[in-house]
Amino acid sequence: MSNTLLRIYPSELKMPFELKKQNSGCMELVNKTDQHVAFKVKTTNPRKYSVRPTTGVVPPRGSCVITVSMQAPKEIPADYHCKDKFLVQSVVVKERTSLKDIHPDMFSKEPGKIVEEFKMRVIYIPANPPSPVPEEEEEEEEEEDEEIASIDSDMDYEYKPPSIFDAASRQQGYTSGSQASYDEVENSKAGLSKYLDENKKLQQELELREKMASSVGGFSGLFVLLVFTLSISVGYFMSP
């Protein structure tokens, strides 16, 4: 049976639940008529809840907010299930009815008297529910993850500059590994033989210069060493 006097919102009293801490919930009574409506709030567990106000008068098309405070719970019920219920009684009263005029007999059911009742159960909800993450932040986090992955992949790559041998291979075409190794060894032997020949020539030239220096008597040992070093450097750079 739907109420015609008061609209009660919400239809279920949601109470924040937290161990050893008192929390409160609210309900709103809205007068749907053009008359004054008196109300009274009852509960199946009056020692557990404190209701303010428990009685009152709602003016025509007006509203009233009821605050329900629950004592700090000492233990968690199974599956957070609560068996407590509330009952809101309402009845039409005279225009000048005040709070002090309300008495229990007003809500007693009698022939020809309409007393509406609305029952609502109590539902526990987390006192501090986790806040949802906005979609934009989730997208930003995904983009950051992609950037990190990209950086890691770049770090795994090792750059190796091309060698002279690689350049020569690209100019002459691809060859097998054994052929390339053989050519490299042959080139090394030729270079070593050329270096030995140049060194022998420099030694002969040095001996000749020492003889000339001893015959003239004006050249020092330091000058001979300088000429020798310069000759080796020129010979190295002039070699193809």
WONORWO-V625313 format. One line per field, one symbol per residue. ss: DSSP state (H for helix, E for strand, L for the rest). phi: phi as a letter, one per 20 degrees, with the letter a starting at -180 (. if undefined). burial: # if it has 24 or more other ideal C-beta (glycine too) atoms within 12 Angstrom, else .. Layout:
BEGIN
ss: ???
phi: ???
burial: ???
END
This chain:
BEGIN
ss: LLLLLEEEELLLEEEEELELLLEEEEEEEEELLLLEEEEEEEELLLLLEEEELLEEEELLLLEEEEEEEELLELLLLHHHLLLLEEEEEEEEELLLLLHHHLLHHHHLLLLLLLLEEEEEEEEEEELLLLLLLLHHHHHHHHHHHHHHHHHHHHHLLLLLLLLHHHHHHHHHLLLLHHHHHHHHHHHHHHHHHHHHHHHHHHHHHHHHHHHHHHHHLLLLHHHHHHHHHHHHHHHHHHLL
phi: .efdecddcefceedfdbflbecccccdddfedecececbdcbfcffedddceecrcdfglebbddddddfffebeffllecefcccddbbfcffefdffeebgffdeecgndececcebeececgfcffffegffffffffffffffffffffffedecffeffffffffeofcffffffffffffffffffffffffffffffffffffffffendeefffffffffffffffffeff
burial: ..#.####....#####.....###.#####...#########.....#.#..#####.....#.#.#.#..#........#.##########........#...##.......####.#.###.........................................................................#...#...#..#..............#...#..#.........
END
